[in-house]
Amino acid sequence: MRWALVKVCVAVTTMVVVAFAVPLGLVIKEMARDRAFSNAERQAAAIAPALSITTDRDQLERVVASAGSDDGMAVHIPASDGAKAVDIGRQRAAAKDIATTRSIGRASTTEVPGGSTLLQPTALSSGEIAVVEVYVPESEVSNGVGTAWAVLAAVGIALIIGSVAVADRLGVRMVQPAQRLVEGAYELGEGKLGARVPEEGPNELRLAAVAFNSMADQVVQLLANERELAADLSHRLRTPLTVLRLNTASLGDGPAAEQTRAAVAQLEREVDTIIRTAREAKPQTAATVIGAGCDASEVVRERMDFWSALAEDEGRKVRVAGVDHPVRIPVARTDLVAALDALLGNVFRHTPEGTAFAVDVHNSEDAVIVLVSDAGPGIVDPEAAMARGKGSGSDGSTGLGLDIVRRLAESTGGDVRIGSSVLGGTEVRIWIQLDGRAPVRRGHRGSVRRRRRGVGVSRV
């Protein structure tokens, strides 16, 4: 906007300068020409009294010399009553131009090499018409014109520079509030809920700042209400959870009873985490610190041990790969557990019993890829499945599970992709970036398949 205003002012000022300076320069040029020929007319008029008295050559030469313009003035007297024609001074005009001036009895000008001449007719005592020729050089006609043009050009440039300076100041006054509004919007989008914009500048931008600040206040209030609502709902879950925990004590011993008690304990911990998070005064917006996080291999082994019991009951073949060595990722352990549980839980929910599934972990210098695949019927529309917030629980919708997985990957600068697995079903690829940079978009899926034997994924 700032440079647009400057360009507009430069264009407008340049047109104004040209519109006024060019005609003014032409007028100055014409005035200089009129001044030169007026001087020539005065010189010619100074000879007229002498011509009306005498036509003696010697006397006229002295008169011409006394006029101070003997080299630039000439007198042409025609022959009469047996007297010869008299020509005094250097003749520059053509004879026919002199004859024409004598016949019409009116002054005229004609172009000659190096300038122009003024031909002024003058009546003699004998009744004949003499012609006084005054030479006007080109330098005298254009005297002062170059200086005038230079002055006009300097004034025009000064006006353009001044208009640019004024436009730049006006542009700054308009652009700075707009820039602050943009910065405030970015900060609010990054989760800095205290971002506000000064209500200053032009009236339109001031009103925009007022609207932005009002919107930010509304966002803060809505988030506070949501946190309170989440905390209240989570708190209400504690009573039925307590009943469940007490009832699990009566289940006795055995793997199923232990798994049930472990699940109830984990559910209580998750509810407590939700309450603590919802009660926080500010949302967590800081980026994950590089080096912090968890061991992905350990988490995958733990969750596969948990789900393998149910898989055995349903006759599902399970495969785990790439978890022999520690793989550190910048993701909290609880977040990775939630993401894996969401994906694996949906394998059991959306595929028939006996459907095989697998989890692979691939580690590189800058990223870790977690692949969850299955041999089920697959997802009909992966694009619709990745559409956030449009799920209704039908096939292809995201639901809460993919939202959890997506947030985990995007918190590191990675992403989530859905495709077909070599097992014949669906493959969900979780790309976890280790250095916080955005993932490279070229052929990840193809490169992963060349490095692995083939795995599949679940749906969420």
C-alpha positions as CSV (number, residue, x, y, z in Angstrom):
1,M,0.0,0.0,0.0
2,R,2.8,2.4,0.9
3,W,4.6,2.0,-2.5
4,A,1.3,2.2,-4.3
5,L,0.6,5.6,-2.8
6,V,4.1,6.7,-3.7
7,K,3.7,5.6,-7.3
8,V,0.3,7.3,-7.6
9,C,1.7,10.6,-6.2
10,V,4.7,10.4,-8.6
11,A,2.4,9.8,-11.6
12,V,0.0,12.6,-10.6
13,T,2.7,15.1,-9.8
14,T,4.6,14.3,-13.0
15,M,1.5,14.9,-15.1
16,V,0.9,18.3,-13.3
17,V,4.5,19.4,-13.7
18,V,4.4,18.5,-17.4
19,A,1.0,20.1,-17.9
20,F,2.3,23.4,-16.5
21,A,6.0,23.4,-17.2
22,V,5.9,22.6,-20.9
23,P,3.4,25.4,-21.8
24,L,5.3,27.8,-19.6
25,G,8.6,26.9,-21.2
26,L,7.1,27.5,-24.7
27,V,5.8,30.9,-23.5
28,I,9.3,31.8,-22.3
29,K,10.8,30.8,-25.6
30,E,8.2,33.0,-27.5
31,M,8.9,35.9,-25.1
32,A,12.6,35.7,-25.8
33,R,12.0,35.8,-29.6
34,D,9.6,38.8,-29.2
35,R,12.3,40.5,-27.1
36,A,15.0,40.0,-29.8
37,F,12.8,41.3,-32.6
38,S,11.6,44.2,-30.6
39,N,15.2,45.3,-30.1
40,A,15.7,44.9,-33.9
41,E,12.7,47.1,-34.5
42,R,14.1,49.8,-32.2
43,Q,17.4,49.7,-34.1
44,A,15.6,50.0,-37.4
45,A,13.5,52.9,-36.1
46,A,16.7,54.8,-35.1
47,I,17.7,55.0,-38.8
48,A,14.3,56.2,-40.1
49,P,14.8,60.0,-39.2
50,A,18.1,60.1,-41.1
51,L,16.6,58.4,-44.2
52,S,13.8,60.9,-44.3
53,I,16.3,63.7,-44.5
54,T,19.2,62.5,-46.7
55,T,20.3,59.5,-48.8
56,D,23.9,60.5,-48.7
57,R,26.0,57.3,-48.3
58,D,28.7,58.8,-46.0
59,Q,26.1,60.3,-43.7
60,L,24.1,57.2,-43.5
61,E,27.2,55.1,-42.8
62,R,27.9,57.3,-39.8
63,V,24.3,57.0,-38.6
64,V,24.5,53.2,-38.9
65,A,27.8,53.2,-37.1
66,S,26.5,55.4,-34.3
67,A,23.6,52.9,-33.9
68,G,26.2,50.5,-32.7
69,S,25.1,47.7,-35.0
70,D,27.0,48.3,-38.3
71,D,27.8,44.6,-38.8
72,G,24.2,43.5,-38.1
73,M,22.4,46.3,-39.9
74,A,22.1,47.1,-43.6
75,V,20.2,49.9,-45.5
76,H,18.9,49.3,-49.1
77,I,17.9,52.5,-51.0
78,P,16.4,52.0,-54.5
79,A,17.5,54.0,-57.5
80,S,15.5,57.1,-58.4
81,D,15.7,60.2,-60.7
82,G,18.9,58.9,-62.3
83,A,20.6,58.2,-58.9
84,K,22.0,54.8,-58.3
85,A,20.8,52.4,-55.7
86,V,22.6,52.5,-52.4
87,D,23.4,49.5,-50.2
88,I,25.0,50.1,-46.9
89,G,26.2,47.2,-44.6
90,R,26.2,43.5,-45.2
91,Q,23.2,42.1,-47.0
92,R,22.0,38.8,-45.6
93,A,18.4,38.7,-46.8
94,A,17.6,37.6,-50.4
95,A,16.9,40.4,-52.9
96,K,13.5,39.1,-53.6
97,D,12.6,39.3,-49.9
98,I,13.8,42.9,-49.8
99,A,11.7,43.7,-53.0
100,T,8.7,42.0,-51.5
101,T,9.0,44.1,-48.3
102,R,9.4,47.3,-50.3
103,S,6.3,46.5,-52.4
104,I,4.0,45.6,-49.5
105,G,5.2,48.4,-47.3
106,R,5.1,46.3,-44.1
107,A,7.8,44.9,-41.9
108,S,8.7,41.2,-42.3
109,T,11.1,38.6,-41.1
110,T,13.0,36.0,-43.0
111,E,15.3,33.1,-42.1
112,V,19.0,33.4,-42.9
113,P,22.0,31.3,-42.1
114,G,22.7,31.7,-38.3
115,G,19.5,33.4,-37.4
116,S,16.8,35.7,-38.8
117,T,16.6,39.2,-40.3
118,L,14.0,42.0,-39.8
119,L,13.2,43.9,-42.9
120,Q,11.7,47.3,-42.0
121,P,10.4,49.6,-44.9
122,T,11.1,53.4,-44.5
123,A,9.8,56.2,-46.7
124,L,12.3,58.6,-48.2
125,S,11.9,62.3,-49.0
126,S,11.8,61.4,-52.7
127,G,8.8,59.2,-52.1
128,E,10.7,55.9,-52.6
129,I,10.8,53.1,-50.1
130,A,14.1,52.2,-48.4
131,V,14.5,48.9,-46.5
132,V,16.4,48.7,-43.3
133,E,17.7,45.2,-42.6
134,V,18.6,44.2,-39.0
135,Y,20.2,40.8,-38.4
136,V,19.0,38.9,-35.3
137,P,21.3,35.9,-34.5
138,E,19.9,32.6,-33.2
139,S,21.8,33.0,-29.9
140,E,19.9,36.3,-29.2
141,V,16.5,34.7,-30.0
142,S,17.2,31.8,-27.6
143,N,18.9,33.9,-24.9
144,G,17.8,32.8,-21.4
145,V,15.6,30.0,-22.7
146,G,17.9,27.2,-21.7
147,T,18.2,28.7,-18.2
148,A,14.5,29.0,-17.9
149,W,14.0,25.4,-18.9
150,A,16.6,24.3,-16.4
151,V,14.8,26.2,-13.6
152,L,11.5,24.7,-14.6
153,A,13.0,21.2,-14.6
154,A,14.5,21.8,-11.2
155,V,11.2,23.1,-9.8
156,G,9.4,20.1,-11.3
157,I,11.9,17.6,-9.8
158,A,11.6,19.3,-6.4
159,L,7.8,19.1,-6.6
160,I,8.0,15.4,-7.4
161,I,10.5,14.7,-4.6
162,G,8.3,16.6,-2.2
163,S,5.2,14.7,-3.3
164,V,7.1,11.4,-2.8
165,A,8.1,12.4,0.7
166,V,4.5,13.5,1.6
167,A,3.1,10.3,0.1
168,D,5.6,8.2,2.0
169,R,4.7,9.8,5.3
170,L,1.0,9.3,4.6
171,G,1.7,5.7,3.5
172,V,3.5,5.0,6.8
173,R,0.6,6.4,8.7
174,M,-1.7,4.0,6.9
175,V,0.6,1.0,6.6
176,Q,1.8,0.8,10.2
177,P,-1.6,0.3,11.7
178,A,-2.3,-2.3,9.1
179,Q,1.0,-4.1,9.8
180,R,0.2,-4.1,13.5
181,L,-3.2,-5.6,12.8
182,V,-1.6,-8.3,10.7
183,E,1.0,-9.0,13.5
184,G,-1.8,-9.2,16.0
185,A,-3.7,-11.6,13.9
186,Y,-0.7,-13.9,13.5
187,E,0.0,-13.7,17.3
188,L,-3.6,-14.6,18.1
189,G,-3.5,-17.4,15.6
190,E,-0.3,-18.8,17.3
191,G,-2.2,-18.9,20.6
192,K,-1.0,-15.7,22.2
193,L,-4.3,-14.7,23.6
194,G,-3.0,-11.5,25.0
195,A,-2.4,-10.0,21.6
196,R,-4.1,-6.7,21.1
197,V,-3.8,-3.9,18.5
198,P,-3.5,-0.1,19.3
199,E,-6.7,1.6,18.1
200,E,-5.0,4.3,16.0
201,G,-4.5,5.4,12.4
202,P,-7.1,6.2,9.8
203,N,-10.7,5.8,10.8
204,E,-11.2,2.6,8.8
205,L,-8.1,0.9,10.3
206,R,-9.0,2.2,13.8
207,L,-12.4,0.6,13.5
208,A,-10.7,-2.6,12.3
209,A,-8.5,-2.6,15.3
210,V,-11.5,-2.1,17.6
211,A,-13.2,-5.1,16.0
212,F,-10.0,-7.2,16.3
213,N,-9.6,-6.4,20.0
214,S,-13.3,-7.2,20.6
215,M,-12.9,-10.5,18.7
216,A,-9.8,-11.4,20.7
217,D,-11.7,-10.7,24.0
218,Q,-14.5,-13.0,22.8
219,V,-12.0,-15.7,21.9
220,V,-10.5,-15.5,25.3
221,Q,-13.9,-15.7,27.0
222,L,-15.0,-18.6,24.8
223,L,-11.8,-20.6,25.6
224,A,-12.2,-19.9,29.3
225,N,-15.8,-21.1,29.1
226,E,-14.7,-24.2,27.2
227,R,-12.0,-25.0,29.7
228,E,-14.4,-24.7,32.6
229,L,-16.9,-26.9,30.8
230,A,-14.3,-29.5,30.1
231,A,-13.1,-29.4,33.7
232,D,-16.7,-29.7,35.0
233,L,-17.6,-32.6,32.7
234,S,-14.3,-34.4,33.5
235,H,-15.0,-33.9,37.2
236,R,-18.4,-35.5,36.9
237,L,-16.7,-38.7,35.5
238,R,-14.8,-39.2,38.7
239,T,-17.8,-40.7,40.5
240,P,-18.6,-43.5,38.0
241,L,-14.8,-44.2,37.7
242,T,-14.6,-44.7,41.4
243,V,-17.4,-47.2,41.2
244,L,-15.7,-49.0,38.4
245,R,-12.4,-49.1,40.3
246,L,-14.1,-50.6,43.3
247,N,-16.0,-53.1,41.2
248,T,-12.7,-54.3,39.6
249,A,-11.5,-55.4,43.0
250,S,-14.2,-58.1,42.9
251,L,-13.0,-59.5,39.6
252,G,-10.3,-61.7,41.2
253,D,-7.1,-62.6,39.6
254,G,-6.2,-63.3,36.0
255,P,-5.0,-61.5,32.9
256,A,-8.4,-60.1,32.0
257,A,-8.9,-58.7,35.5
258,E,-5.5,-57.1,35.6
259,Q,-6.1,-55.5,32.2
260,T,-9.4,-54.2,33.3
261,R,-7.9,-52.7,36.5
262,A,-5.0,-51.2,34.5
263,A,-7.5,-49.7,32.0
264,V,-9.6,-48.1,34.8
265,A,-6.4,-46.7,36.4
266,Q,-5.3,-45.3,33.1
267,L,-8.7,-43.7,32.5
268,E,-8.6,-42.1,35.9
269,R,-5.2,-40.6,35.1
270,E,-6.4,-39.3,31.8
271,V,-9.4,-37.6,33.4
272,D,-7.1,-36.0,36.0
273,T,-4.9,-34.7,33.1
274,I,-7.9,-33.3,31.3
275,I,-9.0,-31.5,34.5
276,R,-5.5,-30.0,35.1
277,T,-5.1,-28.9,31.5
278,A,-8.6,-27.3,31.4
279,R,-7.9,-25.4,34.6
280,E,-4.7,-23.8,33.3
281,A,-4.9,-20.1,33.0
282,K,-3.2,-20.1,29.6
283,P,-3.2,-22.6,26.7
284,Q,0.1,-24.4,26.0
285,T,1.5,-22.8,22.9
286,A,5.2,-23.2,23.3
287,A,7.0,-25.5,20.8
288,T,8.2,-28.8,22.0
289,V,11.8,-28.6,23.2
290,I,14.2,-30.6,21.0
291,G,15.6,-33.5,23.0
292,A,12.5,-33.8,25.2
293,G,9.8,-36.4,24.5
294,C,9.8,-40.2,24.7
295,D,11.1,-43.4,23.2
296,A,8.8,-44.3,20.4
297,S,10.0,-47.9,20.3
298,E,9.3,-48.4,24.0
299,V,5.8,-46.9,23.6
300,V,5.0,-49.0,20.6
301,R,6.1,-52.2,22.3
302,E,4.1,-51.4,25.4
303,R,0.9,-50.6,23.5
304,M,1.2,-53.7,21.3
305,D,1.6,-55.8,24.4
306,F,-1.6,-54.3,25.6
307,W,-3.6,-54.9,22.4
308,S,-2.0,-58.2,21.5
309,A,-4.2,-60.0,24.2
310,L,-7.4,-58.8,22.4
311,A,-5.8,-59.6,19.0
312,E,-5.2,-63.2,20.2
313,D,-8.8,-63.5,21.3
314,E,-10.0,-62.4,17.9
315,G,-7.5,-64.5,15.9
316,R,-5.7,-61.5,14.4
317,K,-2.1,-61.8,13.2
318,V,0.1,-59.0,14.6
319,R,3.5,-57.8,13.4
320,V,5.8,-55.1,15.0
321,A,9.0,-53.9,13.3
322,G,11.6,-51.3,13.8
323,V,11.3,-51.2,17.7
324,D,14.6,-53.1,18.4
325,H,16.5,-49.8,19.2
326,P,15.5,-46.7,21.1
327,V,13.9,-44.0,18.9
328,R,13.7,-40.6,20.6
329,I,10.9,-38.3,19.3
330,P,9.9,-34.8,20.5
331,V,6.5,-35.9,21.5
332,A,5.1,-36.4,25.0
333,R,4.6,-40.0,26.0
334,T,0.9,-39.6,26.8
335,D,0.3,-38.0,23.4
336,L,1.9,-40.9,21.5
337,V,0.0,-43.4,23.6
338,A,-3.3,-41.6,22.8
339,A,-2.5,-41.6,19.1
340,L,-1.5,-45.2,18.9
341,D,-4.5,-46.3,21.0
342,A,-6.8,-44.3,18.7
343,L,-5.5,-46.0,15.6
344,L,-5.2,-49.5,17.0
345,G,-8.6,-49.3,18.7
346,N,-10.2,-48.5,15.4
347,V,-8.5,-51.5,13.7
348,F,-10.6,-53.6,16.1
349,R,-13.6,-51.5,15.7
350,H,-13.7,-51.2,11.9
351,T,-12.3,-54.5,10.6
352,P,-13.7,-58.0,10.9
353,E,-12.2,-60.4,13.5
354,G,-9.2,-62.3,12.2
355,T,-7.9,-59.2,10.2
356,A,-4.2,-58.8,10.5
357,F,-2.5,-55.5,11.4
358,A,1.0,-54.2,11.9
359,V,2.9,-51.3,13.4
360,D,6.3,-50.3,11.9
361,V,8.7,-47.6,13.1
362,H,11.2,-46.1,10.6
363,N,13.9,-43.8,11.9
364,S,16.1,-41.3,9.8
365,E,18.3,-38.4,10.6
366,D,15.5,-35.8,10.5
367,A,12.2,-37.7,10.9
368,V,10.5,-40.7,12.4
369,I,7.7,-42.5,10.5
370,V,5.2,-44.6,12.4
371,L,3.1,-46.8,10.1
372,V,-0.1,-48.5,11.3
373,S,-1.6,-50.8,8.7
374,D,-4.3,-53.4,8.4
375,A,-5.7,-55.9,6.0
376,G,-9.3,-54.7,6.3
377,P,-11.6,-53.3,3.7
378,G,-9.8,-50.0,3.6
379,I,-11.1,-46.4,3.6
380,V,-13.3,-45.5,0.6
381,D,-12.4,-41.7,0.6
382,P,-9.1,-40.9,2.3
383,E,-9.4,-37.2,1.4
384,A,-12.8,-37.0,3.2
385,A,-11.3,-38.9,6.2
386,M,-8.6,-36.2,6.6
387,A,-11.1,-33.4,6.4
388,R,-11.0,-31.9,10.0
389,G,-14.2,-31.5,11.8
390,K,-16.5,-33.0,9.1
391,G,-16.7,-36.5,10.5
392,S,-20.1,-37.8,11.7
393,G,-18.9,-41.3,12.6
394,S,-19.5,-42.6,9.1
395,D,-16.9,-44.3,6.9
396,G,-14.3,-41.9,5.7
397,S,-14.8,-39.4,8.5
398,T,-12.0,-38.3,10.8
399,G,-13.7,-38.5,14.2
400,L,-11.6,-37.7,17.3
401,G,-8.9,-40.3,16.5
402,L,-7.4,-38.7,13.4
403,D,-7.6,-35.3,15.1
404,I,-5.5,-36.6,17.9
405,V,-3.0,-38.2,15.5
406,R,-2.9,-35.0,13.3
407,R,-2.2,-32.7,16.3
408,L,0.6,-34.9,17.4
409,A,2.3,-34.9,14.0
410,E,1.7,-31.2,13.3
411,S,3.1,-30.2,16.7
412,T,6.5,-31.3,15.4
413,G,6.1,-29.9,11.9
414,G,5.1,-33.3,10.4
415,D,1.9,-34.5,8.9
416,V,-0.4,-37.5,8.6
417,R,-1.2,-39.4,5.3
418,I,-3.8,-42.1,4.6
419,G,-3.3,-44.6,1.8
420,S,-3.5,-48.2,0.8
421,S,-1.3,-50.8,2.6
422,V,0.5,-53.8,1.1
423,L,-1.7,-55.9,3.4
424,G,-4.7,-54.9,1.3
425,G,-6.3,-52.5,3.7
426,T,-5.5,-49.0,4.9
427,E,-2.2,-47.4,5.9
428,V,-1.9,-44.4,8.2
429,R,1.5,-42.8,8.1
430,I,2.5,-40.5,11.0
431,W,5.4,-38.3,9.9
432,I,7.2,-36.9,13.1
433,Q,9.7,-34.2,12.3
434,L,12.8,-34.3,14.6
435,D,14.1,-30.8,13.8
436,G,10.8,-28.8,13.7
437,R,11.0,-28.1,10.0
438,A,8.1,-28.8,7.6
439,P,8.2,-32.2,6.0
440,V,9.5,-32.7,2.5
441,R,6.5,-33.5,0.3
442,R,8.1,-35.6,-2.4
443,G,7.4,-39.3,-2.6
444,H,7.6,-40.2,1.1
445,R,5.2,-43.1,0.6
446,G,7.2,-44.5,-2.2
447,S,10.5,-44.2,-0.4
448,V,9.1,-45.8,2.7
449,R,7.8,-48.8,0.7
450,R,11.2,-49.4,-0.8
451,R,12.8,-49.6,2.6
452,R,10.2,-51.9,4.2
453,R,8.6,-55.2,3.4
454,G,5.1,-53.8,3.6
455,V,2.7,-52.8,6.3
456,G,-0.8,-51.5,6.6
457,V,-2.9,-49.1,8.6
458,S,-6.1,-48.6,10.5
459,R,-8.9,-46.1,10.1
460,V,-10.0,-43.5,12.7
